[in-house]
Amino acid sequence: MPIEAPQLHVIDHPLMAHLLTEARERRTSAQRFRHLLKQIGVLIAWEATRDLPVEPVQVETALETCQGARLVGPVTMVPILRAGLGLVEGMLDLIPHARMGHIGIYREEQSCEPHVYLEKLPLNVAAGRVLLVDPMLATGGSAAAAVKSLLRHGCREHEVRLLCLLAAPPGVQKLIREHPGVHIYAAGVDRELDSRGYILPGLGDAGDRLFGTED
């Protein structure tokens, strides 16, 4: 089911398609899967930070003075534990000065309801852009709960970006409905959810594949 919304940004790039295809393959090892998520994280963060504010600065090159640009304000990355850690590594390579926060959420298998068990955020997390990282936007429950946590700490919706590996229509719709100011950046949007709330065709449980804990 195609989704058209100004808040949804699907990264259409040959390199992304190539990396995502290998990540979907069930025979891809945990070691390789981790490396793929690191590479994909760089590409997603690149797109999601196109509108970061900058200020002009003068810089001395080897030959003369020229005008450049410098980022204004802090950037905070907040992965949803545990699977969000896989994408953040590459993002930190791109933005090494970014601050880090963590939100821990688990989803009950039967109800798919999210439960927040950890919030560890910088004291002034609301001071700048927040990159919320959740690889699988399935039902949207975990992402919506994480955004609510950020709002409780003073963040504004328009400063929050959700960065994910894959999204499904129900998750996209829920997040846009509950938090219309949050923009979503995804490597791909898949067809639907199965009865357990897993994305189809998807790639399985990103956390299990990342840490090699599959049954």
Secondary structure, 3 states (H helix, E strand, C coil): CCCCCCCEEECCCHHHHHHHHHHHCCCCCHHHHHHHHHHHHHHHHHHHCCCCCEEEEEEECCCCEEEEEEECCCEEEEEEECCCHHHHHHHHHHCCCCEECEEEEEECCCCCCEEEEEEECCCCHHHCEEEEECCEECCCHHHHHHHHHHHHCCCCHHHEEEEEEEECHHHHHHHHHHCCCCEEEEEEECCEECCCCCEECCCCCHHHHHHCCCC
